[in-house]
Amino acid sequence: MLKVGLTGGIASGKTAVGEMLVGMGAHLVQADRIAYALMQPGEAVYNEVVRHFGGEILNPDMSINRAKLAEAAFGPGGNGGNRASRIEELNRIVHPAVIRAQNEWMQQMVIQDRHAVAIVEAALILEAKVGDQFDRLIVVTCNADQRAARFAARQKIDLETARKEVVRRMAAQLPDEEKIKAADYVIDNSGALSRTREQAEKVWRELRAAAEKS
């Protein structure tokens, strides 16, 4: 089985590329969906997040309001504390549990198909220092204007607010230049989706060939 990491900065188009690769035959799990499941009421991660960030991040039904959690972690001062330390605090709670779940998923994949291409889509693969757990690393990039436009559309906010929020969140991630240095494959998602698909198809052919040899 070939273990592949799929990463990139916020609103770069990781999910779009992941969906393309799944359509070609890859298996994929999203770290963000794992984290979402782990932060449901009753889960150990949920309890730790609420203990560290307070009840003000909760919705009336006691579920975690992800926008409020993001504000607490990424906002200026992070609930009165140092912003960097608050982000690190959140990552220390969530990342180990997400990585365990990813590894369990990988174990199931190899049982199902020992020649599978198993992809983990995650924004912070390199920041979490788990890049060496993968046989190949794909980095998705795009230009700053498109990143802001995509984030604005996704969050349903105006473009200027989106630009500021993207800059704020990107400050907690490695710059694309550093991610590219670590990549086996780089997919530039700045142009038309058809161009992105062409790049994904080329990468897929190489991944499939490597998986068959594994």
C-alpha positions in Angstrom: 0.0 0.0 0.0 1.1 3.5 -0.8 0.6 6.1 2.0 0.1 9.6 0.7 -0.2 12.9 2.5 -2.2 15.6 0.8 -1.7 19.1 2.2 -1.6 22.8 1.4 -2.6 26.1 2.9 -6.1 27.3 3.8 -8.4 27.4 0.7 -5.7 26.1 -1.6 -8.0 23.4 -3.0 -6.9 20.3 -1.2 -10.4 18.9 -1.0 -11.0 19.5 -4.7 -7.8 17.6 -5.6 -8.6 14.9 -3.1 -12.0 14.4 -4.7 -10.4 14.1 -8.1 -8.0 11.5 -6.9 -10.8 9.5 -5.3 -12.6 9.6 -8.6 -9.5 8.0 -10.1 -9.4 5.2 -7.6 -7.7 6.5 -4.4 -8.9 5.9 -0.9 -9.1 9.1 1.2 -9.7 10.2 4.7 -9.9 13.9 5.8 -8.2 14.9 9.0 -10.7 17.7 9.4 -13.6 15.2 9.5 -11.8 13.1 12.0 -11.3 16.1 14.2 -15.0 17.0 13.8 -16.0 13.6 15.0 -13.6 13.7 17.9 -15.0 17.0 19.1 -18.5 15.8 19.6 -20.0 15.8 23.1 -18.9 12.8 25.1 -15.5 12.4 23.3 -12.3 12.8 25.3 -11.0 15.4 22.9 -14.2 17.4 23.3 -13.8 17.4 27.0 -10.2 18.6 26.8 -11.0 21.4 24.3 -13.9 22.7 26.4 -11.7 22.5 29.6 -8.9 24.6 28.0 -11.0 27.1 25.9 -14.0 27.5 28.1 -17.8 27.2 27.8 -18.0 30.3 25.6 -17.0 28.2 22.6 -20.2 26.1 23.0 -23.5 26.3 21.1 -26.7 26.1 23.2 -26.9 22.4 22.5 -23.4 22.0 24.0 -21.7 21.2 20.7 -18.5 23.1 19.9 -19.0 26.2 17.8 -16.1 25.9 15.4 -16.1 29.6 14.5 -15.9 30.5 18.2 -13.1 28.0 18.8 -11.2 29.4 15.8 -11.6 32.9 17.2 -10.4 31.7 20.6 -7.3 30.0 19.1 -6.5 32.2 16.2 -7.9 35.6 17.3 -5.8 38.5 18.6 -4.5 37.4 22.0 -6.5 34.1 21.9 -8.9 34.6 24.9 -6.4 36.9 26.6 -3.4 34.7 26.1 -0.6 34.5 23.7 -2.0 33.6 20.2 0.8 31.2 19.3 0.5 29.4 22.5 -3.3 29.1 22.2 -2.9 27.6 18.8 -0.3 25.2 20.0 -2.5 24.3 22.9 -5.4 23.3 20.6 -3.0 21.3 18.4 -1.6 19.4 21.4 -5.1 18.3 22.3 -6.4 17.4 18.8 -3.4 16.3 16.7 -2.4 13.1 18.6 -6.0 11.8 18.6 -6.4 12.6 14.9 -3.1 10.9 14.0 -4.1 7.8 15.9 -7.4 7.7 14.0 -5.5 8.2 10.7 -3.2 5.3 11.5 -6.1 3.0 12.4 -7.7 3.9 9.1 -4.4 3.1 7.2 -4.3 -0.3 8.9 -7.8 -1.1 7.7 -6.9 0.0 4.2 -3.9 -2.3 3.9 -6.2 -5.2 5.0 -8.7 -4.3 2.3 -6.2 -3.8 -0.5 -2.5 -4.2 -0.1 -1.9 -2.2 -3.3 -4.2 0.7 -2.4 -3.3 4.3 -2.7 -4.4 5.6 0.7 -4.5 9.4 1.1 -4.7 11.5 4.2 -5.9 15.0 3.5 -4.7 17.4 6.3 -3.6 21.0 6.4 -0.9 20.6 9.1 1.0 17.4 8.1 4.3 19.3 8.1 3.5 21.5 11.0 2.7 18.4 13.0 6.0 16.8 11.9 4.3 13.7 10.6 5.4 14.0 7.0 7.8 11.1 7.4 4.8 8.8 8.0 3.9 9.0 4.3 5.5 7.4 1.2 4.6 10.4 -0.9 3.6 14.0 -0.1 1.4 16.1 -2.4 1.2 19.9 -1.8 -1.6 21.9 -3.3 -1.0 25.6 -3.9 -2.8 28.6 -5.3 -2.2 32.4 -5.5 -3.2 34.7 -2.7 -6.1 36.4 -4.6 -7.8 33.0 -5.4 -7.2 31.8 -1.8 -9.0 34.8 -0.4 -11.8 34.6 -3.0 -12.4 30.9 -2.2 -12.4 31.5 1.5 -14.8 34.4 1.1 -17.2 32.2 -0.9 -16.9 29.3 1.5 -17.5 31.4 4.6 -20.0 33.7 2.9 -18.1 36.8 4.0 -16.8 39.8 2.0 -13.5 39.7 0.3 -11.6 42.1 2.5 -12.6 40.2 5.6 -11.6 37.0 4.0 -8.2 38.4 3.1 -7.5 39.4 6.7 -8.7 36.0 8.0 -6.6 34.1 5.5 -3.5 36.0 6.5 -4.3 35.4 10.2 -4.7 31.7 9.8 -1.8 31.3 7.4 0.4 32.8 10.1 -0.1 29.5 12.0 1.0 27.4 9.0 4.3 26.9 7.2 4.4 29.1 4.1 3.8 27.4 0.8 7.5 27.8 -0.1 8.5 25.6 2.8 5.8 23.0 2.0 6.9 22.8 -1.6 10.5 22.0 -0.5 9.1 18.9 1.3 6.8 17.8 -1.5 7.1 14.9 -3.9 4.4 16.5 -6.0 3.1 20.0 -6.3 -0.3 20.7 -7.8 -0.9 24.4 -8.7 -4.6 25.1 -8.3 -4.4 28.7 -9.4 -5.9 28.2 -12.8 -8.9 26.4 -14.2 -10.1 23.2 -12.6 -9.4 21.4 -15.9 -5.7 22.3 -15.5 -5.7 21.1 -11.9 -7.3 17.8 -13.1 -4.5 17.4 -15.7 -1.9 17.7 -12.9 -3.8 15.4 -10.6 -4.1 12.7 -13.4 -0.3 12.9 -14.0 0.3 12.5 -10.2 -2.2 9.6 -10.0 -0.5 7.6 -12.7 2.7 7.8 -10.8 1.0 7.0 -7.5 -0.8 4.0 -9.0 2.4 2.6 -10.5 4.2 3.0 -7.2 1.4 1.3 -5.3 1.4 -1.7 -7.6 5.1 -2.2 -6.7 4.5 -1.9 -3.0 
